[in-house]
Amino acid sequence: QVELVESGGGLVQAGGSLRLSCKASRSIFRLSTMGWYRQAPGKQRELVADITSGGKTNYTDSVKGRFTISRDNTKNTVYLQMNSLKPEDTAVYYCATDRFQAGSAWYGALWGQGTQVTVSS
């Protein structure tokens, strides 16, 4: 089975912090660029941050200075540290990769099932 599993979501008050984790299953040997996305009620899914296999990062303007994406390639895990959370950050957060290797073959996009983040005021 190939799978990305998110964890770390939950309830937090405005100004608080959460750290999300996304771990790839053991059958996935390599991951290319990894990204965190979110989808709030009534809105389209949007890119929050991404990170290349070499560690180059990119953030959407609304989270710059507050969120930090990182990865541990030895563990096939990507993280999203979220500080100074705001109610508008409330959404289901998904991790994804643009391509991955399983066995000797490369495959296209893979998405996790998502984890809920709720920020109260």
C-alpha positions as CSV (number, residue, x, y, z in Angstrom):
1,Q,0.0,0.0,0.0
2,V,1.2,3.5,-0.8
3,E,-0.1,6.1,1.6
4,L,0.5,9.5,3.2
5,V,-0.9,9.9,6.7
6,E,-1.3,13.2,8.4
7,S,-1.4,13.8,12.2
8,G,-1.3,16.6,14.7
9,G,-4.5,18.5,13.9
10,G,-6.9,19.6,16.6
11,L,-8.5,22.5,18.5
12,V,-6.5,25.5,19.5
13,Q,-7.2,29.1,20.5
14,A,-6.1,32.0,18.4
15,G,-2.5,32.8,18.9
16,G,-1.6,29.2,19.7
17,S,0.5,26.7,17.8
18,L,0.2,23.2,16.2
19,R,2.6,21.0,14.5
20,L,1.4,18.8,11.7
21,S,3.2,15.7,10.5
22,C,2.8,13.7,7.3
23,K,4.5,10.3,7.0
24,A,4.8,8.2,3.9
25,S,4.2,4.4,4.1
26,R,7.3,2.1,4.0
27,S,6.5,1.1,0.4
28,I,7.4,4.6,-0.8
29,F,11.1,4.8,-1.4
30,R,11.4,8.4,-2.6
31,L,9.3,11.5,-2.5
32,S,9.7,14.6,-4.7
33,T,8.3,18.0,-3.7
34,M,6.0,17.7,-0.7
35,G,3.2,20.2,0.0
36,W,0.7,21.1,2.6
37,Y,-2.7,22.2,1.3
38,R,-5.9,23.3,3.1
39,Q,-9.6,23.5,2.4
40,A,-12.0,25.6,4.4
41,P,-15.8,25.3,4.1
42,G,-17.1,27.1,1.0
43,K,-13.6,27.6,-0.4
44,Q,-11.3,25.8,-2.9
45,R,-8.3,23.8,-1.8
46,E,-5.2,26.0,-1.7
47,L,-1.5,25.5,-1.4
48,V,-0.1,26.5,2.0
49,A,3.5,25.6,1.6
50,D,5.7,23.2,-0.2
51,I,9.3,21.9,0.0
52,T,11.5,20.3,-2.6
53,S,13.6,17.2,-1.9
54,G,16.6,19.5,-1.5
55,G,14.9,21.7,1.1
56,K,13.8,24.7,-0.9
57,T,10.6,26.1,0.6
58,N,7.6,28.2,-0.7
59,Y,4.7,29.7,1.2
60,T,1.5,31.4,0.4
61,D,1.5,35.0,1.5
62,S,-1.1,34.6,4.3
63,V,1.1,32.2,6.3
64,K,4.6,33.7,5.7
65,G,6.3,34.4,9.0
66,R,3.9,32.2,10.9
67,F,4.2,28.7,9.4
68,T,7.4,26.7,8.7
69,I,7.5,23.6,6.5
70,S,10.3,21.1,6.9
71,R,11.2,17.5,6.0
72,D,13.2,14.6,7.2
73,N,14.1,12.5,4.2
74,T,15.5,9.6,6.3
75,K,12.0,9.2,7.8
76,N,10.0,10.1,4.7
77,T,8.2,12.7,6.8
78,V,7.2,16.3,6.2
79,Y,6.1,18.7,9.0
80,L,4.2,22.0,9.2
81,Q,4.9,24.1,12.3
82,M,2.0,26.6,12.7
83,N,2.4,29.5,15.0
84,S,0.3,32.5,15.8
85,L,-2.8,30.7,14.5
86,K,-5.8,32.7,13.4
87,P,-9.4,31.7,13.0
88,E,-9.1,32.0,9.3
89,D,-6.5,29.2,9.4
90,T,-9.4,26.8,10.3
91,A,-9.5,24.1,7.6
92,V,-8.8,20.5,6.7
93,Y,-5.1,20.3,6.0
94,Y,-3.8,17.8,3.5
95,C,-0.3,16.7,2.6
96,A,0.7,15.7,-0.9
97,T,3.6,14.9,-3.2
98,D,3.8,15.6,-6.9
99,R,5.5,12.3,-7.6
100,F,6.9,9.3,-5.7
101,Q,8.8,6.2,-6.3
102,A,7.5,2.7,-5.3
103,G,9.7,-0.2,-6.3
104,S,11.4,0.9,-9.5
105,A,8.6,2.9,-10.9
106,W,7.7,6.6,-10.5
107,Y,4.0,7.6,-10.0
108,G,2.1,10.9,-10.0
109,A,0.4,12.9,-7.3
110,L,-0.5,11.3,-4.0
111,W,-2.7,12.8,-1.3
112,G,-3.3,12.1,2.3
113,Q,-6.8,12.0,3.9
114,G,-6.4,15.2,5.8
115,T,-6.4,16.4,9.4
116,Q,-8.8,19.0,10.9
117,V,-7.4,22.2,12.3
118,T,-9.8,24.4,14.2
119,V,-8.8,27.8,15.6
120,S,-11.2,29.5,18.0
121,S,-11.3,33.1,18.8
